[in-house]
């Protein structure tokens, strides 16, 4: 059996910039002596350390901390020398904001807290005020725009920014207001978006132009751990201080030109570990995020003990994953300390693993500018017999006073055997901080800072209940019941009927009918999922075919309808008239309100999701309107590259004689829901168009009768699409 010389192995591996790989983990030996078997991921052997490639786990044994810390310091020096590391970008004045960008909010631009669709305006101040009250404020926001809606038509990721309220000029005003409130603005780049409309320039140039147009401060590189090398020069040419933030583990060789990165799903050791990139470059800022978790203390601990940041993300692509009161309280307590002492957290005076007697409480030390600051965490899930009380022994310095920053008061101290003992209390999974310094080093405003910290402590709430939201279905407009038989008026009369409705969706991160989604790690993405309901339908009538361009033109002429927001309204029409030769095609580029307006004018309404599906599948629950298999010549499958006449496929009629239920265009249903953050509606039928090249695109192509697509709503200019039409019911 092979013998592993742990001390030599550690120093040799670190000095060479290489590590032992076992089962996808990098493994380091921690202490002196020998062992016969290295411990791989998931093991609890205290003599071995395992860590992911961007988070270095710590030894369990405190006696190993000094030697391990020294080995890491030697490795840092060696790796910087081997890379010929150049920190020029970190020294540039226009990037000095980065090390203090601790709190970043992942913001869905369609979130009702950020955009008031009733008033038709962005609510930047309300959004930021809520962030201050609940999370301690945001240093930056990521304006997330396209996914999970992109792919429904040919609009690309850049079009989604252009089609936001007010266009790019309006978005620049939003960015300006964020800047006035001292908040940086990031845009999002989706490199996988290659199957929609292509820009006349490269993606890098399109991003550069977008940064310039809206005065953005950074680019979040979705699904990318790094950006292309030529990014830097292009961004510097249009705006100073624009940063790149990759998703996941940024390679060390790109540390010099990427100021930030995501620390998503990084697994820490029991003893708080070290973020590799932060250890190598102290000014590099990472944002911790486990976006589907309801307990964020692991991320908060990692951020706190590494002097780095957090991503606040509750609206996850339309699914609600709210933060509990405890986690919000922890972040509120952390951020003022991190911001005030950003220079310490980005400086060279970092000493990890300061011994604290007792179980589960750990400390790091940060020194500089005449100050010493200790960050502490309690890894325990419940109070032990000590009640969370701990003692931190420090070397006393004459003229220095000690303060408990988490509680906002002077520290409880005693002297013993030449050391000063700082006494504190930590809640389970809580955080703490002590600071030591002279009055001059602490600053004249330090008493006011302490008072503010005490106020935060007074309102701290350690309850851990998930803050659930209720998703409400908007009631349909009250349209007088139609007494006449509509069979001869272009409608099919159906029911009354009782049926077992089976709805199929593709598992996507936007979730399903309720806002509390079980997607992410809990369900396999992109796989089908079904929902079943017992439905009772009263007698109703539904249009035999979708509303056509000529039908809508008649409505406009008779009603004089003018939408409040005209952006993209009937975008495909010319001079107020339908495209020549497409009069009988389904009308598109109409939003939900535009469809409702037509229905009300006609004395009708939009069909419910169940009414639409029953009319398409009939009493026998057919997979397609014409039968249980896809057949050529029964629907528009995209061969023509666009829409076709609404009655072009008589062989594709449903059991009730209705046309065009499959392919051609998606159809609105009266299924609008909201949880107070996300509005959405269910689309049925599929369309002729299908974006190809990425699983992240929204569903396209013809769909079965069962299939429903969750469509996130924002405002008419974005909701109007080239592939969505409607039919009416009554």
VEXTOR-282726 format. One record per residue (C-alpha): z, x, y; residue in three letters. Coordinates in steps of 0.05 Angstrom, whole numbers, padded with zeros to 5 digits, always signed. Each point is the difference from the previous one (the first is absolute). Layout:
// VEXTOR-282726
ZXYAla
...
This chain:
// VEXTOR-282726
+00000+00000+00000Unk
-00019+00027+00068Unk
+00055+00024+00047Unk
-00008-00016+00075Unk
+00029+00051+00049Unk
+00018-00049+00055Unk
+00016+00045+00058Unk
-00061+00044-00011Unk
-00044-00060-00013Unk
+00022-00032+00065Unk
-00011+00060+00044Unk
-00066+00019-00034Unk
-00027-00071+00006Unk
+00022-00009+00072Unk
-00025+00067+00024Unk
-00068-00012-00031Unk
-00005-00069+00030Unk
-00007-00029-00069Unk
+00044-00045-00042Unk
+00006-00018-00074Unk
-00034-00066-00015Unk
+00029-00044-00054Unk
-00023-00071-00013Unk
-00029-00006+00070Unk
+00064+00026+00032Unk
+00015+00068+00030Unk
+00062+00030-00030Unk
+00045+00055+00028Unk
+00059+00034-00033Unk
+00061-00003+00044Unk
+00057+00045-00020Unk
+00017+00064-00037Unk
-00001+00010-00075Unk
-00048-00024-00052Unk
-00018-00064-00036Unk
-00044-00016-00058Unk
-00033-00063+00026Unk
-00026-00018+00069Unk
+00015-00071+00024Unk
-00059-00044+00018Unk
-00005-00060+00046Unk
+00051-00054-00011Unk
+00052+00045-00032Unk
+00071+00008+00023Unk
+00013+00072-00021Unk
+00040+00029+00059Unk
-00028+00070-00010Unk
-00072-00019+00017Unk
-00034-00027+00061Unk
-00062-00043-00001Unk
-00039-00022+00059Unk
-00065-00031+00020Unk
-00048+00046+00035Unk
+00023-00022+00069Unk
+00074-00012-00011Unk
+00043+00057-00028Unk
+00059-00027-00039Unk
+00068+00032+00007Unk
+00047+00028-00053Unk
+00058-00045-00020Unk
+00048+00059-00003Unk
+00026+00019+00070Unk
+00012+00071-00023Unk
-00076+00007-00007Unk
-00015-00022+00071Unk
+00007+00067+00036Unk
-00047+00037-00048Unk
-00049-00057-00002Unk
-00001-00005+00075Unk
-00012+00074+00006Unk
-00057-00004-00051Unk
-00032-00056+00040Unk
+00005+00041+00063Unk
-00034+00059-00034Unk
-00054-00047-00027Unk
-00012-00029+00069Unk
-00009+00069+00030Unk
-00046+00020-00057Unk
-00043-00062+00002Unk
-00009+00004+00075Unk
-00020+00073-00006Unk
-00047-00014-00058Unk
-00035-00056+00039Unk
-00001+00042+00063Unk
+00031-00061+00031Unk
-00021-00016+00072Unk
+00045-00049+00038Unk
-00044-00002+00063Unk
-00011-00075-00003Unk
+00075-00013-00004Unk
+00011+00043+00061Unk
-00052-00037+00043Unk
+00032-00040+00057Unk
-00040-00063-00016Unk
+00032-00004-00069Unk
+00073+00008+00021Unk
+00011-00075-00009Unk
-00011+00004-00075Unk
+00068+00027-00025Unk
+00035-00059+00033Unk
-00045-00054-00029Unk
+00053-00022-00049Unk
-00013-00075-00006Unk
-00070-00027-00014Unk
-00016-00073-00011Unk
-00057-00019-00046Unk
-00026-00059+00040Unk
-00048-00052-00027Unk
-00039-00020+00063Unk
-00003-00072-00027Unk
+00076-00005-00003Unk
+00023-00060+00039Unk
+00056+00041+00031Unk
-00053+00044+00032Unk
-00056-00050+00014Unk
+00013-00071+00023Unk
-00060-00039-00025Unk
+00021-00063+00036Unk
+00001+00035+00068Unk
-00056+00047-00019Unk
+00035+00065+00022Unk
+00034+00062-00026Unk
+00076+00001+00009Unk
+00014+00074+00003Unk
+00065-00006+00039Unk
+00029-00054-00046Unk
-00019+00042-00060Unk
+00031+00063+00028Unk
+00063-00035+00023Unk
+00009-00028-00070Unk
-00010+00070-00028Unk
+00054+00028+00046Unk
+00049-00055-00018Unk
-00010+00003-00075Unk
-00023+00071-00016Unk
+00020+00043+00060Unk
-00070+00001+00029Unk
-00066+00031-00020Unk
-00027+00067+00021Unk
-00069-00018-00026Unk
-00040-00057-00031Unk
-00058+00001-00048Unk
-00048-00056+00020Unk
-00024-00022-00068Unk
-00062-00043+00005Unk
-00050-00009-00056Unk
+00029+00002-00071Unk
+00012-00047-00037Unk
-00054-00042+00035Unk
-00056+00050+00003Unk
-00059-00012-00046Unk
-00008-00074+00010Unk
-00062+00014+00041Unk
-00036+00062+00025Unk
+00048+00017+00057Unk
+00028+00070-00009Unk
+00068+00027+00018Unk
-00022+00018+00071Unk
-00027-00071+00011Unk
+00069-00026-00016Unk
+00029+00037+00060Unk
-00058-00023+00043Unk
+00011-00072-00020Unk
+00073-00002+00019Unk
+00018-00044+00060Unk
-00030+00031+00062Unk
-00040+00050-00040Unk
+00012+00075+00010Unk
+00015-00011+00074Unk
+00055-00049-00019Unk
+00026+00048-00052Unk
+00003+00055+00052Unk
+00045-00046+00042Unk
+00045-00009-00061Unk
+00002+00075-00009Unk
+00017+00009+00073Unk
+00058-00048-00005Unk
+00026+00036-00061Unk
-00004+00065+00039Unk
+00038-00031+00058Unk
+00054-00017-00050Unk
+00000+00072-00026Unk
-00033-00017-00066Unk
-00058+00039-00030Unk
-00059-00036-00030Unk
-00035+00018-00066Unk
-00065-00030-00025Unk
-00017-00004-00074Unk
-00058+00032-00038Unk
-00023-00027-00067Unk
-00044+00054-00032Unk
-00017-00046-00058Unk
-00037-00048+00046Unk
-00071+00021-00019Unk
-00028-00066-00025Unk
-00002-00040+00065Unk
-00043+00011+00062Unk
-00009+00073+00016Unk
+00010+00028+00069Unk
-00058+00036+00035Unk
+00046+00061+00004Unk
+00045+00035-00050Unk
+00069-00029-00014Unk
+00032+00060+00035Unk
-00040-00014+00063Unk
+00015-00074-00004Unk
+00074+00016-00004Unk
-00005+00048+00058Unk
-00034-00054+00042Unk
+00053-00051-00020Unk
+00057+00047+00019Unk
-00033+00011+00068Unk
-00014-00074+00011Unk
+00071-00025-00012Unk
+00039+00064+00018Unk
+00030+00007-00070Unk
+00050+00055-00015Unk
-00013+00009-00074Unk
-00040-00019-00062Unk
+00032-00023-00064Unk
-00042+00024-00058Unk
+00004-00056-00051Unk
-00002+00025-00072Unk
-00013+00072+00025Unk
+00051+00056-00003Unk
-00039+00038+00054Unk
-00058-00005+00047Unk
-00064+00040+00006Unk
+00005+00067+00035Unk
-00048-00020+00056Unk
+00046-00058+00020Unk
+00042+00044+00045Unk
-00056+00024+00046Unk
-00029-00070+00007Unk
+00066-00031+00019Unk
+00019+00056+00049Unk
-00066-00012+00036Unk
+00017-00071+00019Unk
+00076-00004+00006Unk
+00057+00050-00002Unk
+00057-00007-00049Unk
-00034-00044-00053Unk
+00030+00012-00068Unk
-00020-00012-00072Unk
+00048-00031-00050Unk
-00020+00000-00073Unk
+00026-00046-00055Unk
+00039+00035-00054Unk
+00011+00073-00014Unk
-00033+00044+00053Unk
-00022+00066-00032Unk
+00034+00061+00029Unk
-00067+00030+00021Unk
-00010-00058+00048Unk
+00069+00002+00030Unk
-00023+00040+00061Unk
-00047-00055+00026Unk
+00034-00065-00023Unk
+00062-00014+00041Unk
+00023-00059-00041Unk
-00005-00029-00070Unk
+00024-00058-00041Unk
+00055+00011-00050Unk
-00016-00060-00043Unk
+00038-00010-00065Unk
+00030+00069+00001Unk
+00055+00003-00053Unk
+00063+00036+00021Unk
+00054+00034-00042Unk
+00072-00024-00002Unk
+00019+00056+00047Unk
-00045-00011+00060Unk
-00062+00042-00007Unk
-00045+00036+00049Unk
-00068-00023+00024Unk
-00045+00059-00016Unk
-00045-00005+00061Unk
+00059-00011+00047Unk
+00033+00062-00029Unk
-00062+00042+00011Unk
-00015-00027+00070Unk
+00061-00030+00034Unk
-00041-00035+00053Unk
-00041-00039-00052Unk
+00020-00073+00001Unk
-00001-00044-00063Unk
+00009-00075-00002Unk
+00037-00023-00062Unk
-00025-00065-00032Unk
+00007-00038-00065Unk
-00036-00061+00025Unk
+00015-00048-00057Unk
+00074+00016-00006Unk
+00054-00046+00025Unk
+00051+00056+00002Unk
-00020+00054+00049Unk
+00062+00043-00003Unk
-00034+00054-00042Unk
-00053+00009+00054Unk
+00051-00003+00056Unk
+00042+00054-00034Unk
-00060+00045-00009Unk
-00021-00009+00073Unk
+00071+00011+00025Unk
+00015+00062-00040Unk
-00067+00031+00016Unk
-00001-00016+00074Unk
-00063-00040-00007Unk
-00025-00071+00008Unk
-00008-00070-00029Unk
-00056-00049-00006Unk
+00023-00072+00015Unk
-00045-00047-00039Unk
+00019-00071-00014Unk
-00066-00037+00002Unk
-00036+00037-00056Unk
-00073-00022+00006Unk
+00024-00072+00005Unk
+00056+00003-00051Unk
+00071-00003+00028Unk
+00047+00057-00019Unk
+00054-00007+00052Unk
+00056+00051+00012Unk
+00071-00021-00015Unk
+00054+00004+00053Unk
+00031+00063-00029Unk
-00065+00040+00003Unk
-00014-00024+00071Unk
+00070+00021+00021Unk
-00008+00069-00030Unk
-00066+00012+00036Unk
+00029-00025+00066Unk
+00057+00051-00008Unk
-00046+00057-00020Unk
-00054-00004+00053Unk
+00040+00013+00064Unk
+00029+00062-00032Unk
-00067+00025-00025Unk
-00033-00012+00067Unk
+00055+00033+00041Unk
+00003+00061-00045Unk
-00074+00005-00019Unk
+00002+00073+00019Unk
+00053+00014-00052Unk
-00037-00038-00054Unk
-00064+00038+00014Unk
+00032+00068+00010Unk
+00016+00058-00045Unk
+00075-00011-00006Unk
-00001-00044-00063Unk
+00050+00014-00055Unk
-00005-00049-00058Unk
+00057-00016-00047Unk
+00066+00009+00035Unk
+00056-00013-00051Unk
+00039-00065+00008Unk
+00058-00013-00048Unk
-00007-00063-00041Unk
-00055-00035-00037Unk
-00066-00024+00029Unk
+00007+00023+00073Unk
-00046+00056+00024Unk
-00011+00036+00065Unk
-00052+00043+00036Unk
+00012+00042+00063Unk
-00046+00007+00060Unk
+00015+00053+00053Unk
-00029+00019+00068Unk
+00011-00003+00076Unk
+00075+00010-00009Unk
+00006-00060-00046Unk
+00015-00011-00074Unk
-00019-00067-00030Unk
+00016-00022-00071Unk
-00039-00057-00033Unk
+00033-00034-00058Unk
-00018-00053-00052Unk
+00039-00038-00052Unk
-00040-00007-00064Unk
+00050-00047-00033Unk
-00017-00073-00008Unk
+00072-00024+00008Unk
+00064+00026+00029Unk
+00041+00046-00045Unk
+00076+00007+00002Unk
-00006+00041+00064Unk
-00029-00061+00036Unk
-00058+00043+00025Unk
+00047+00048+00036Unk
-00024+00073-00001Unk
+00022+00067+00029Unk
-00050+00050+00028Unk
+00029+00070+00010Unk
-00031+00041+00057Unk
+00014+00065+00035Unk
+00035-00014+00066Unk
-00028+00029+00065Unk
+00042+00005+00063Unk
-00019-00048+00056Unk
-00039-00045-00047Unk
+00015-00074-00012Unk
-00021-00042-00059Unk
-00029-00070-00001Unk
-00018-00053-00051Unk
-00070-00020+00023Unk
-00008-00057-00049Unk
+00064-00034+00025Unk
-00007+00021+00072Unk
+00069+00032+00008Unk
+00036+00067-00002Unk
+00009+00025-00070Unk
+00065-00005-00038Unk
+00018+00074-00011Unk
+00055+00042-00030Unk
+00007+00075-00010Unk
+00015+00031-00067Unk
-00004+00072-00025Unk
-00041+00021+00060Unk
-00051-00055-00008Unk
-00010-00064+00039Unk
-00003-00062-00044Unk
-00043-00057+00026Unk
+00019-00067-00030Unk
-00049-00058-00004Unk
-00019-00062-00039Unk
-00068-00018-00030Unk
-00021-00067-00026Unk
-00034-00002-00068Unk
-00072+00025+00010Unk
+00020+00014+00072Unk
-00013+00058+00047Unk
+00044+00040+00047Unk
-00002+00056+00052Unk
+00047+00048+00034Unk
-00017+00043+00060Unk
+00037+00060+00029Unk
-00011+00030+00069Unk
+00028+00016+00067Unk
-00003-00052+00056Unk
-00056+00039+00032Unk
-00041+00004-00065Unk
+00011-00074-00014Unk
-00024-00021+00069Unk
+00027-00043+00056Unk
-00029-00063-00030Unk
+00034+00011-00067Unk
+00056-00051+00012Unk
-00051-00054+00014Unk
-00037+00019-00064Unk
+00065-00005-00040Unk
+00013-00068+00030Unk
-00069-00024-00021Unk
+00011+00026-00070Unk
+00067-00037-00004Unk
-00035-00064+00020Unk
-00050+00010-00057Unk
+00057+00012-00048Unk
+00034-00064+00023Unk
-00061-00042-00017Unk
-00016+00035-00066Unk
-00009-00048-00058Unk
+00001+00027-00072Unk
-00024-00064-00034Unk
-00058+00012-00047Unk
-00030-00069-00009Unk
-00076-00001+00002Unk
-00021-00036+00065Unk
-00047-00050-00033Unk
-00051-00041+00039Unk
-00025-00070-00015Unk
-00075-00011-00003Unk
-00020-00067+00029Unk
-00064-00038-00011Unk
-00028-00028+00064Unk
-00011-00075-00006Unk
-00072-00023+00007Unk
-00022-00037+00062Unk
+00012-00075-00003Unk
-00070-00029-00008Unk
-00006-00076-00011Unk
-00016-00016-00072Unk
-00072-00017-00013Unk
-00005-00070-00030Unk
-00074+00000-00013Unk
-00030+00027-00064Unk
-00028+00067+00020Unk
-00047+00009-00060Unk
-00060-00019+00042Unk
+00022+00043+00059Unk
-00009+00069-00030Unk
+00067-00001-00035Unk
+00026-00005-00071Unk
+00058-00048-00011Unk
+00051+00027-00049Unk
+00064-00024-00032Unk
+00054-00018+00001Unk
+00013+00056-00050Unk
+00055+00040-00032Unk
-00016+00070-00024Unk
+00031+00066-00018Unk
-00025+00048+00052Unk
-00006+00072-00021Unk
-00012+00048+00057Unk
-00022+00072-00011Unk
+00008+00056+00050Unk
-00011+00074-00003Unk
+00065+00038+00009Unk
-00004+00031+00069Unk
+00054+00026+00046Unk
-00005-00060+00046Unk
+00036-00041-00053Unk
-00009-00073-00018Unk
+00026-00067+00025Unk
+00070+00023+00017Unk
+00015+00057+00047Unk
+00049+00035-00047Unk
-00051+00034-00043Unk
+00009+00036-00066Unk
-00059+00046+00009Unk
+00004+00075+00011Unk
+00035+00033-00058Unk
+00019-00065-00032Unk
-00069-00027-00018Unk
-00064+00036-00019Unk
-00046+00001+00061Unk
-00070-00029-00005Unk
+00015-00039-00064Unk
-00006-00076-00004Unk
+00061-00044+00006Unk
+00005-00076-00009Unk
+00041-00055+00031Unk
+00006-00069-00029Unk
+00016-00067+00033Unk
+00002-00072-00021Unk
-00039-00037+00054Unk
-00008-00073+00016Unk
-00059-00016+00044Unk
-00010-00067+00034Unk
-00070-00026+00007Unk
-00039+00044+00047Unk
-00071+00017+00020Unk
-00030+00069+00009Unk
-00066+00024+00029Unk
-00056+00010-00049Unk
-00019+00064+00035Unk
+00029+00049+00051Unk
-00010-00016+00073Unk
-00066+00031+00022Unk
-00024+00033+00063Unk
-00037-00063+00020Unk
+00062-00042-00013Unk
+00041+00044+00045Unk
-00053+00000+00054Unk
+00002-00076+00000Unk
+00076+00003+00007Unk
-00004+00048+00059Unk
-00051-00043+00035Unk
+00038-00065-00010Unk
+00071+00026+00013Unk
-00010+00056+00050Unk
+00050+00041-00040Unk
+00018+00067+00030Unk
+00049+00044-00036Unk
+00056+00031+00040Unk
-00021+00069-00024Unk
-00075+00009-00008Unk
+00000+00069-00030Unk
-00046+00001-00062Unk
-00008-00076+00004Unk
-00067-00016-00034Unk
-00017+00074+00008Unk
-00063-00007-00041Unk
-00030-00055+00045Unk
-00050+00016+00055Unk
+00004-00032+00069Unk
+00045-00054-00027Unk
-00047-00018-00057Unk
+00004+00013-00075Unk
-00044+00057-00026Unk
-00071-00024-00012Unk
-00009-00021-00072Unk
+00075-00002-00014Unk
+00014-00070+00025Unk
+00019-00023-00070Unk
+00043+00061-00016Unk
+00076-00007+00002Unk
+00028+00013+00069Unk
+00040+00065+00005Unk
+00037+00037+00055Unk
+00045-00060+00008Unk
+00075+00009-00002Unk
+00051-00048-00029Unk
+00009-00036+00066Unk
-00075-00006+00009Unk
-00005-00032-00069Unk
+00057-00047+00015Unk
-00032-00021+00066Unk
-00065-00019-00036Unk
+00039-00038-00053Unk
+00039-00039+00052Unk
-00064-00018+00037Unk
-00030-00026-00065Unk
+00063-00041-00015Unk
+00018+00046-00058Unk
+00043+00060-00015Unk
-00004+00063-00042Unk
+00013-00007-00074Unk
+00065+00026-00030Unk
-00006+00058-00049Unk
+00013-00048-00058Unk
-00051-00051+00025Unk
-00053+00054+00007Unk
+00014+00028-00069Unk
+00001-00067-00036Unk
-00066-00020+00032Unk
-00030+00066-00024Unk
+00026+00002-00071Unk
+00004-00074-00018Unk
+00048-00033-00049Unk
-00015+00051-00055Unk
+00018+00061+00042Unk
-00067+00035-00002Unk
+00000+00074+00017Unk
-00061-00009+00045Unk
-00026-00064+00031Unk
-00056-00004-00052Unk
+00038+00024-00062Unk
+00042+00055-00029Unk
-00047+00059+00007Unk
-00036+00032+00058Unk
-00074-00017-00004Unk
-00060+00024+00042Unk
-00030-00051+00047Unk
+00065-00038+00010Unk
+00027+00034+00063Unk
-00013+00052+00053Unk
+00019+00066-00033Unk
-00022+00043+00059Unk
-00071+00014-00021Unk
-00027-00022+00068Unk
+00051+00041+00038Unk
+00024-00059+00040Unk
+00015-00074-00002Unk
-00047-00051-00032Unk
-00010-00075+00014Unk
+00061-00041-00018Unk
-00039-00040-00053Unk
-00043+00056-00026Unk
+00031-00001-00069Unk
+00000-00071-00029Unk
+00015+00029-00069Unk
+00065+00025+00027Unk
+00029-00068+00019Unk
+00071-00018-00021Unk
+00018-00059-00046Unk
+00005-00043+00063Unk
-00068+00020+00026Unk
+00024+00049+00053Unk
-00043+00060+00020Unk
+00016+00072+00016Unk
+00071+00005-00025Unk
-00014+00070-00028Unk
-00028+00059+00039Unk
-00039-00006+00065Unk
+00062-00004+00045Unk
+00075-00003-00007Unk
+00029-00066+00024Unk
+00061-00015+00042Unk
+00052-00045-00030Unk
+00058-00036+00035Unk
+00051+00049-00027Unk
+00027+00037+00060Unk
+00068+00030-00011Unk
+00048+00045+00039Unk
+00066+00036-00011Unk
+00009+00015+00074Unk
-00034+00067-00007Unk
-00064-00012-00040Unk
-00047-00060+00006Unk
-00050-00009-00056Unk
-00048-00049-00032Unk
-00030-00006-00069Unk
-00076+00007-00006Unk
-00040-00028-00058Unk
-00068+00011-00032Unk
-00020+00072+00014Unk
-00061+00021+00039Unk
-00066+00036-00006Unk
+00030+00064+00028Unk
+00041+00052-00037Unk
+00024+00066+00029Unk
-00005+00054-00053Unk
+00029+00068-00009Unk
+00075-00013+00004Unk
+00052-00043-00035Unk
+00035-00009+00067Unk
-00054-00046+00026Unk
+00012-00075+00002Unk
-00031-00041-00055Unk
-00075-00014+00006Unk
-00057-00031-00038Unk
-00001-00068-00035Unk
+00067-00022-00028Unk
+00025-00048-00052Unk
+00027-00069+00019Unk
+00070+00024-00013Unk
-00004+00060+00045Unk
+00036+00001+00068Unk
+00000+00056+00051Unk
+00058+00009+00047Unk
-00029+00011+00070Unk
+00046+00026+00055Unk
-00010-00036+00066Unk
+00006+00030+00069Unk
-00044-00028+00054Unk
-00069-00033+00000Unk
-00039+00061+00022Unk
+00023+00037-00063Unk
+00004-00061-00046Unk
-00072-00021+00010Unk
-00041+00034-00054Unk
-00072+00003-00023Unk
+00020-00026-00068Unk
+00048-00059+00013Unk
-00022-00072+00010Unk
+00030-00066-00018Unk
-00009-00072-00024Unk
+00039-00062+00018Unk
+00041-00051-00037Unk
+00033-00066+00017Unk
